[in-house]
Amino acid sequence: MKKLMSRLSRVRVNHSTQYSMLRSEASDPPADPTKRRSDVPEGHFPVYVGMDQSSTRRFIVSAELLRRPIFVELLNRSAQEYGYEQRGVLRIPINIVVFERVLESLRQGRDPSSLDELI
């Protein structure tokens, strides 16, 4: 987990108060997950959210979210599901609607302490 957070936290952040989802698209992860997509702004990273491959949605989120306890909980879920040595894109195994609630909650200035508050 420390490796993942360290790698993701090296991203430079321009707008530290912006927690908005910039873009989401219903699509499968790219065929070659090691290739970088050009639509990810500096200070952000892509996340694939969904319970299974057929219902995955791509979000681009601010690296500032890595400091939030709720997002750390999501990263822990990812580590439990896929392991710490997961290569390629970051996947979070959670319902898309719940992830959108997390983002909306952070946008509104609330910082839920756990996912149980949002389910």
N, C-alpha and C positions, 0 to 999 in steps of 0.2 A: 504494500500500500504506500509506503514511504517513497519507493521508487516512482510509482505512478504519479503521486502528488508532486514530487520534485520535478519530474519531467514536464508535467502540465503547468506547474507554477512558474516555469522559466519564461512563459509567454509574457511579453510586455503589455501592460494594460494602459489604455489612454483615458478611458472614462470609468473611474472606479465606482461611481454611483449608479452605473447603468447595469441593470440585471435583466434586461429584456431579452426575450427570444427574438433574435433578428430574423430568423427564417426557419421554416420547417417545411419539409416536403416528404410526401409519402413515396418512398422509393427503397429499393434494396441497396445495401452497401455496395460500393464500387467493386468490380471484379478483382481489381488489384488494390487491396486496402493500404499498401505502402505508398501509393501515389497520392500526392497532395492535391487537393482541389483548390482552385484559385478563388473561390467565392468565400473563403474564410478570412475575415478581417484580422488584422493584427490585434492581439490581446483576447482572442476568442479561440474556441476549439469545437470541432463537430462531435456530436454524441448521437448514437443510434439508440432509440428507446423503443421498447416493445417486449412483449412476453414471448414472442416467437418470430421466426424469420418472415412469415407471411404478413405480419402486422407491425412492421418496423417503420418508424418515422425518424428522419434526420433533423436534428436541431443544431443550431449554432449558438453557443452560449458564451458568456463572458468568463474569462479565467478568474475573475473575482469571486465567482461562485465557489471556488475551491476552498475558500475561507469559512464558508457557512457550514454549520454542523449538519444541517439537513442534507447538503450535497455530499458531505463525507459519508453519511449513512448510505446514500445511493451508491457511492464508490465502493463501500464495503459489500453491498449486495452484489455488485458487479464482480468483485474479487471472489466472493463465495461461489458465484455461478460459473465464472470463466477462469478463475485463477489469476495470480499476479503476473504471470509470464505471458498474458494475452498479447498477441501481436496485432497490429493493424488498428482499426478504429475502436474507440471506446464504446462499448455496448452496456446499457443499463437495463436489466430485466425487471421492468415495472410497467404497469398499465400507462398508456400514453396520456390518458385523462388525468391521472394522478400526477404525472410529471408536469403537465401543464398547470395544475393547481399549485405545485411547488414554485414554478416560475412566477405565476400570478401573485402568490403570497409574498414572494421576495420583491416583486415590483411595487407592491403596496406598502413596503416597509416592514412587513411582519416577518419574523424569522421563526418558523415552527420548529419545535425542539425534536419532533419525530414525525415520521410518515403517518403514524396512527391518527394524528390530528387532521390529516387531509383526506383520509380514505373514507 
